Amino acid sequence: MVQSIIVETVIPLSTDQKAVVSTLLKSKFGTPSFTEKLNPSILGGVRIMVGSTQYDATLAGKLAQLRHI
């Protein structure tokens, strides 16, 4: 069963960026489908949520990691 995939960014993805994300998701999870969500609080980068698993490559996530060093 394919879980829902949400891709969060600060600004909308371009057509080319959506194609790259779709290709990566298809190779990793077997589906190219995702819901795009705009989230200015991440400051930059991308966060991908697959079900309850989160892949965080955001500036906000990196800053949070630095606070714990």
Backbone bond lengths (Angstrom), bond angles and torsions (degrees), N, CA, C in turn:
res aa  C-N    CA-C-N  psi(-1)  N-CA   C-N-CA  omega(-1)  CA-C   N-CA-C  phi
1 M - - - 1.465 - - 1.529 109.81 -
2 V 1.310 116.71 129.09 1.458 122.07 179.89 1.522 109.19 -82.28
3 Q 1.325 115.04 128.82 1.453 120.16 177.90 1.524 109.06 -85.15
4 S 1.318 115.65 160.53 1.458 118.60 177.35 1.531 109.15 -70.73
5 I 1.317 115.39 144.54 1.457 121.81 -179.78 1.521 108.15 -121.57
6 I 1.331 115.90 128.13 1.461 122.13 178.81 1.524 107.72 -118.92
7 V 1.321 116.13 130.46 1.460 122.25 177.88 1.527 106.96 -113.92
8 E 1.346 115.84 117.03 1.464 121.15 -179.41 1.523 110.16 -103.31
9 T 1.325 115.48 134.19 1.454 122.48 175.54 1.528 109.09 -142.15
10 V 1.323 116.00 167.40 1.466 120.46 177.97 1.527 110.56 -79.30
11 I 1.319 115.87 -41.69 1.459 120.76 178.78 1.526 108.67 -120.32
12 P 1.319 117.79 158.30 1.468 119.55 -179.15 1.532 111.67 -60.22
13 L 1.328 115.34 143.26 1.465 120.92 176.41 1.526 109.73 -70.89
14 S 1.323 115.50 144.08 1.461 119.96 174.64 1.532 108.63 -73.77
15 T 1.305 116.47 169.16 1.460 121.06 177.87 1.530 110.36 -59.19
16 D 1.323 116.84 -43.12 1.470 120.92 178.86 1.529 111.34 -64.27
17 Q 1.326 117.42 -42.07 1.463 120.89 179.16 1.532 110.79 -64.21
18 K 1.328 116.76 -40.57 1.468 119.98 177.61 1.523 110.94 -61.60
19 A 1.330 116.49 -39.03 1.467 120.39 179.14 1.522 110.98 -64.61
20 V 1.329 117.11 -41.42 1.462 121.01 178.86 1.534 110.20 -64.73
21 V 1.321 116.51 -46.46 1.467 120.57 179.43 1.536 110.08 -60.90
22 S 1.314 117.39 -44.75 1.468 121.18 179.18 1.527 111.50 -58.93
23 T 1.327 116.53 -43.50 1.463 121.15 179.18 1.528 111.03 -62.99
24 L 1.327 116.98 -44.89 1.464 120.80 179.05 1.530 111.98 -64.40
25 L 1.326 116.16 -42.64 1.461 119.50 179.73 1.523 111.49 -65.01
26 K 1.325 116.06 -38.67 1.460 119.50 179.45 1.528 110.49 -64.48
27 S 1.334 117.40 -42.33 1.462 119.56 -179.11 1.526 112.12 -70.40
28 K 1.318 117.78 -33.70 1.467 121.83 -177.22 1.524 113.25 -86.28
29 F 1.349 116.48 -40.99 1.465 120.42 -172.03 1.525 114.20 -119.68
30 G 1.323 117.01 -3.31 1.457 120.20 177.07 1.512 115.47 84.21
31 T 1.315 116.59 4.01 1.468 119.74 178.33 1.528 109.70 -140.32
32 P 1.327 117.34 137.54 1.461 119.93 177.19 1.527 112.77 -90.50
33 S 1.316 117.28 -0.82 1.467 121.42 -173.84 1.524 111.60 -83.52
34 F 1.331 115.83 136.75 1.456 120.57 174.66 1.518 109.53 -153.15
35 T 1.319 114.27 160.22 1.461 121.71 174.97 1.521 107.26 -104.06
36 E 1.301 116.28 127.76 1.461 121.19 178.89 1.524 108.99 -91.15
37 K 1.333 115.89 132.51 1.459 120.93 -179.83 1.523 108.60 -130.66
38 L 1.319 116.82 129.99 1.462 120.94 176.75 1.523 109.01 -87.58
39 N 1.348 115.50 131.93 1.456 120.73 -177.39 1.529 108.36 -144.05
40 P 1.337 118.18 95.05 1.468 120.52 -177.61 1.530 113.54 -65.04
41 S 1.314 118.55 -18.20 1.464 120.27 -177.99 1.529 113.06 -71.11
42 I 1.341 118.70 -13.42 1.465 119.65 178.92 1.531 111.62 -81.48
43 L 1.321 117.79 -9.56 1.462 126.51 174.14 1.526 114.49 70.88
44 G 1.307 119.03 -31.59 1.458 123.10 -179.39 1.512 108.96 171.65
45 G 1.316 116.71 165.58 1.459 120.31 -179.41 1.516 111.91 86.86
46 V 1.325 115.04 -155.00 1.459 120.17 -176.66 1.525 109.85 -145.94
47 R 1.318 115.60 146.36 1.459 122.80 173.15 1.524 106.43 -126.12
48 I 1.327 116.04 128.56 1.462 121.23 178.82 1.513 108.29 -117.21
49 M 1.319 115.74 126.42 1.464 121.42 178.91 1.521 108.86 -115.01
50 V 1.326 114.26 123.40 1.460 121.70 177.70 1.521 106.09 -118.86
51 G 1.332 115.41 104.66 1.462 118.40 -173.84 1.518 108.84 60.51
52 S 1.334 117.24 -123.73 1.468 121.16 -179.85 1.532 112.46 -97.02
53 T 1.329 117.77 3.63 1.468 121.77 179.30 1.519 109.76 -95.71
54 Q 1.335 115.34 133.73 1.456 120.89 -177.39 1.523 109.93 -118.54
55 Y 1.327 116.41 131.03 1.464 123.43 174.35 1.521 106.25 -110.66
56 D 1.323 116.90 109.94 1.459 121.64 -170.99 1.521 111.22 -110.27
57 A 1.312 116.26 111.60 1.464 122.82 174.27 1.525 108.67 -123.05
58 T 1.338 115.21 44.01 1.459 120.92 -177.16 1.517 110.77 -101.41
59 L 1.321 115.76 158.25 1.458 121.07 175.41 1.526 110.06 -64.82
60 A 1.314 117.24 -40.62 1.465 120.64 178.11 1.528 110.78 -60.33
61 G 1.330 116.88 -39.78 1.463 120.99 178.50 1.518 111.83 -65.31
62 K 1.335 116.96 -41.22 1.470 121.44 179.01 1.530 110.43 -65.71
63 L 1.333 116.98 -41.17 1.470 120.10 178.30 1.527 110.67 -64.52
64 A 1.318 117.51 -38.29 1.474 120.81 177.45 1.523 110.39 -63.40
65 Q 1.322 117.64 -38.49 1.468 121.36 177.89 1.537 110.46 -63.87
66 L 1.313 116.33 -40.65 1.469 120.56 -180.00 1.532 111.31 -64.40
67 R 1.307 117.97 -33.23 1.461 121.66 179.95 1.537 111.11 -65.06
68 H 1.331 116.80 -23.67 1.466 120.92 -176.23 1.518 113.28 -96.31
69 I 1.339 116.86 5.09 1.476 119.55 179.61 1.507 109.83 -84.54
